[in-house]
Amino acid sequence: MVHLGPKRPPSRKGSMADVPRNLLDQIKAFEELFTVDTAKLNEIVDHFVSELKKGLSKEGGSIPMIPTFVMDWPTGKEKGAYLALDMGGTNLRVCEIILDGNRSFDTIQSKYHMPPELKVGDSEALWDYVAECMEAFIASYHGSIEEVEKLHLGFTFSYPCTQYAINHGILQRWTKGFDIEGVEGKDVVPMLAKAFEKRNLPITVTALINDTTGTLVASNYTDPSFKMGVIFGTGCNAAYYDTLGNIPKLEGKVSLPPDTPMAINTEWGAFDNEKVVLPRTKYDVQVDEESPRPGQQCFEKLISGLYLAEIFRLCVLDMHDCGLIFENLDVTAFRKPYCIDASFLAMIEMDPFENLSETEELFLTKFGLKTTEPERKLFRRLAELIGTRSARLSACGVAAIAKKTGMTEFHAGADGSVFNKYPFFRERGAEALSEIFNWPSKKQKDHPIKILPAEDGSGVGAALIAAMTLSRQERGEKVGFDVIPTD
Ligand code: BGC
């Protein structure tokens, strides 16, 4: 993906003079489809707030609102060496983090490729591969396994997991294109522990965490003004701290005072699975229907990096199939699902040339497609519309959590490829937040709620949570339900 340039691309206003009428009409149609105006943003936020509450209720709703059993804010005094493992989409990252007890840390890390076939393969092969990478990591930094003492691991597993304790997590369902049989409905921790045992690795899974929870804790550790952790990457999600008294679904399961903090992994990607409020186009419907889990992660499918380019691709193909673009060209290569990713859209949006010659090059080299300048202008506008919709809808989630908790001034720590690399995502998100709250100043620096780059959640955050969990255990405090189910 390209990095944010210092300036906006040249204004596209007035540059449409040479675009023929039929393409201009098409642009207009896309503008109507993909624009989310302020009134709609507010409607979405209101519904979002009630769905967040519903997710915490005994009846539940479509947003899982998972209590994570991270029940302390970091103090900054956490100390010691911990392992962290992040099983994300593209890579597997293993780190050793040394917390120095003074809001700072040192990290060593290695990344291992996640072979795509493992994402749709068999469960045992997945866990064995993870254990193999951990073994390689320990061997390269500690020498012989035999000499290593017990290591505590914070395991970042960024999929919706029901947790009845911090070191258990029953996978509700795979997201982000993963589809491995035999894991959904099961606790992933014993599976990983078994793979460690097979290799005699002296590792205890002390905490199972979501990337958003890690991001929240890591960001708050380095700067206590951070009260929310959000990921806008391949998938999207957020975590924040609530209190036990606001979580009716834990009544009778965790007997602690109502003001006890509890980090909630919202899993907001599932917002509006019942299709009440989100502005879904026919392209979004198609992306959903052709995904491995139709009907799930409806919010995520409009926002996250995995789907943005796919929406774009379907729009482009539709125009071709209606005879509007790519006249007499063979689009076979472009018909392959997911053949482009969000970096493709980012490059189109960042093309610095008035005639969009970089975009021309992109279509030509990747797909052998010779585009006309008016076509490219249409593509640029389309990319801009899809990217803007993603950023504006993302802001609705942040605004909804702010409204639900009553937080009026705070920072949300954000991470993920879309947040870090998609052009203008931050600016567009900030603009939407400002519209939702009707802030008088349009300048981001004056906004009371800011979405800012986060501290490393799946490394430092995972290590901190492992450290916090060990301290709780040493103090004899709960890290799960009063009675932990034995299934
Ligand atoms: C997962 C979340 C995760 C998010 C960002 C979603 O698909 O369900 O658990 O936090 O992606 O990685």
Residues whose N, C-alpha, C, O or C-beta is under 5 A from the ligand:
A	BS01	BGC	S158 Y159 P160 T175 K176 D211 T212 I231 G235 C236 N237 G269
